């Protein structure tokens, strides 16, 4: 039964994207001369993701703390990563930012075109020069008042827990003084595990936005130490979310 449901969902998503791509492409061409930050395209993609997320009945999405991100404030948004669905689900936050995406996504038809049209930041995780370029582009975005969104684990979790956080986002936070906005996500890993395309049974997906964190508040100037502290904070919150769910 899950196979049949999965086929229906994937076909629905693919058809939706194919139908809307020409519209998005035309808008991109029209606004290209004056929308230098590609904000309009970002919002189009956000609302496309929101529509898909809200109209697929296989999950219930619960968001807590969305208001903690103050409009007009620049953030380094750090989220944990459980599933291929996370990018879609996080559209429900309706935040303005630039994604930092791995280069493999650029090779995916339509998805890769969208990434380029929105001028998101691409990184080849196995290439040191590419990682340095990603940090430089992110630094310039933050200095221009543009938030960035990053999965600090760098890859999807196999266990559903929060893995080791890489230092990049926290190096940027310390260098720029930009506030970190931790976002804890749970439920997508059981719905669509890593290396799988078969959706599980109906799942409750939880997004919790934690209090913004001043990178200086932990009293360290070392990115590795700051990464560990934010990782520990988010791990504790994930555990608490699951304890609450078990108590229902």
C-alpha positions, 0 to 999 in steps of 0.5 A: 500500500505504501508503494502505491501511495508513494507513486501517487505522491511522487507523480503528483509532485513531479507533475506540479513542478513541471506545470509550474516551471514555465510560469516560474521561468517566465517570471525569472526572465521578467524580473531578472534585470532588477531583482538582483538578489532573486528574492521574487524567485525565492518567494515563488519557490517557497509558496510552491513548496508550501502548497505541496507540503500542505496538500499532501495528506500523508503528513501533518505539519506542526510549527512552533516558534516561527515568530522568533525570527524577527522580520528584517533581521539577518540570521544564519539559520541552522537546521538538522537534516533527516530526509529528502523532504526537509527542504520542502517541509521547511518552506512552511516557515516562510522565511527569506533566505538563501539555501546552501545546497550540495552540488549534486542537487544541481544535476537534478532536472527542474530542482537544479534549474530552480537552484540556479534561478534563485541564485542559491549557494552551491557547494561541492563538499569534497572540494576545498576550493568550493567550500572556501567559495561557499563561505565567501558567497555566504559572507557577502550575503550576510553582509548585505543583510541576506539570511542563509539556511544550512544543514550543518550536518552536511548530510541526512541522518541515518538514525533520525538523531542529530549528527556531527555539526560541521564548522562552516556556519559557525565560522561565519557567525563568529566572523560576522556576528550574525545571530544563529537561528536554530531550527529543530525538525523531526518526523521526516526521517520516518516518513522518508528515510535516507536512501529510500523513495518509499514513503512511510505511513502517515506521520506528524512532522514537527518544526520548532524554531528555537530562541535566536543565539548570539554567537558570542554568548557561549564565550568562545571564538572557536567555530568547532566549540560553537558548533558543538554547543549548538549541536548539543542545544538542538539535540536536547530539544529534539529529545524533548520533542520526542518525549512530549510526543511519547507522553500523549 
